[in-house]
């Protein structure tokens, strides 16, 4: 059964059920969430990441930060950068009752080193402001550059602001 479900999940039909949650009329696909939950329970990394994200955002599931953290942490520990990004948000904003800039930085940094441009921008901002880490404008610039090189517009805007500010000084 385990392999059949994973094979189904990896099939085109399974991916459609997994990734298309609502029809054109806005009705929730009744098959998607149960399949997503089954895939996550069976250890499918992307399933765990997506399920955690749904609990985090409240999209198609009732918001539940404890469940979000549980599933995102499982996927993060298996190397999923998107899960790391969202897990870090839970810590950064204290959504689980425990605000920890250090844990947020740790997860964003891990994802940034894997090449995630959004997380590269986030840790650049943390270096720029000295939030959870020692302020270091040079590290901030380096991370903003890495993010901007991948087309992340907020990183480009941050670099423009830093360089225009330095011209004024």
C-alpha positions in Angstrom: 0.0 0.0 0.0 2.8 2.4 0.9 4.5 2.1 -2.5 1.2 2.2 -4.3 0.3 5.5 -2.7 3.7 7.0 -3.4 3.5 5.8 -7.0 0.1 7.4 -7.2 1.3 10.6 -5.7 4.2 10.7 -8.1 1.9 10.0 -11.1 0.4 12.8 -13.1 -3.1 12.2 -11.7 -1.7 12.3 -8.1 0.2 15.5 -8.8 -2.9 17.1 -10.2 -4.8 16.1 -7.0 -2.0 17.3 -4.9 -1.2 20.6 -6.6 -4.7 21.7 -7.8 -6.7 22.3 -4.6 -9.6 24.2 -6.0 -11.6 24.0 -9.3 -12.3 27.1 -11.4 -15.5 27.6 -9.4 -13.5 27.8 -6.1 -14.7 24.4 -4.7 -12.1 22.6 -2.8 -10.9 19.4 -4.3 -12.1 16.8 -1.7 -9.3 14.4 -2.9 -6.4 16.7 -2.5 -6.2 17.2 1.3 -6.6 13.5 2.2 -4.0 12.6 -0.4 -1.7 15.3 0.8 -2.0 14.1 4.4 -1.4 10.5 3.4 1.7 11.4 1.4 3.0 13.5 4.3 2.4 10.7 6.8 4.3 8.3 4.5 7.3 10.6 4.6 7.0 12.3 1.2 9.1 15.4 1.7 7.2 17.7 -0.6 3.9 16.5 0.9 5.2 17.3 4.4 6.3 20.8 3.3 3.0 21.5 1.5 0.9 20.2 4.4 2.9 22.3 6.9 2.5 25.4 4.6 -1.3 24.8 4.4 -1.5 24.7 8.2 0.7 27.8 8.4 -1.3 29.9 6.0 -4.8 28.5 6.6 -5.2 27.8 2.9 -7.7 24.9 2.7 -7.0 23.8 6.3 -7.7 25.6 9.5 -4.6 27.5 10.7 -2.7 25.4 13.2 0.8 26.6 14.0 1.7 23.5 16.0 0.8 21.2 13.1 2.5 23.6 10.7 5.7 23.5 12.7 5.6 19.7 13.0 5.3 19.1 9.3 7.6 21.8 8.2 10.3 20.6 10.7 10.1 17.1 9.3 10.5 18.4 5.7 13.2 20.8 6.8 15.3 18.1 8.4 15.2 16.2 5.1 16.6 19.3 3.3 13.5 21.0 1.8 14.4 24.6 1.4 10.8 25.8 1.0 9.9 24.1 4.3 13.0 25.7 6.0 11.8 29.1 4.8 8.4 28.7 6.3 9.6 27.1 9.5 11.9 30.0 10.0 8.9 32.4 9.7 7.2 30.5 12.6 10.3 31.2 14.8 10.9 34.7 13.5 7.3 35.9 14.3 6.9 33.6 17.3 3.8 32.0 15.8 4.3 28.9 18.0 4.6 31.0 21.1 8.4 30.9 21.0 10.0 33.8 19.1 13.6 33.0 18.3 15.5 35.1 15.8 18.4 32.7 16.2 16.4 29.7 15.1 14.9 31.7 12.3 18.4 32.7 11.2 19.6 29.1 11.4 16.8 27.8 9.1 16.9 30.7 6.7 20.7 30.5 6.5 20.5 26.7 5.7 18.0 27.4 2.9 20.1 30.4 1.7 23.2 28.2 1.4 21.0 25.8 -0.7 20.4 28.7 -3.0 17.0 29.9 -2.0 16.9 33.6 -3.1 14.1 34.6 -0.6 16.1 33.2 2.3 19.2 34.9 1.1 17.4 38.2 1.2 16.0 37.4 4.7 19.4 36.7 6.2 20.8 39.8 4.4 18.1 41.8 6.2 19.0 40.2 9.5 22.7 41.1 9.0 21.8 44.6 7.9 19.6 45.2 11.0 21.6 43.1 13.5 18.5 41.0 14.3 19.5 37.6 15.7 23.0 38.1 14.5 25.8 40.6 14.8 25.2 43.5 12.5 27.5 43.2 9.4 26.7 45.4 6.4 29.3 43.6 4.2 27.7 40.2 4.8 24.3 41.8 4.2 25.5 43.2 0.8 27.0 39.8 -0.1 23.7 38.0 0.6 21.6 40.7 -1.1 23.9 40.3 -4.2 23.4 36.5 -4.2 19.7 36.9 -4.0 19.5 39.7 -6.6 21.6 37.6 -9.0 18.8 35.2 -9.0 16.3 37.9 -9.9 14.8 38.5 -6.4 13.5 42.1 -6.7 13.4 43.0 -3.0 17.2 42.2 -2.8 17.9 44.5 -5.8 15.9 47.2 -4.2 17.8 46.8 -0.9 21.1 47.0 -2.7 19.9 50.2 -4.5 19.0 51.7 -1.2 22.2 50.8 0.5 24.3 52.2 -2.4 22.2 55.4 -2.7 22.5 55.9 1.0 26.3 55.5 0.9 26.5 58.1 -1.8 24.6 60.6 0.4 27.1 59.9 3.3 
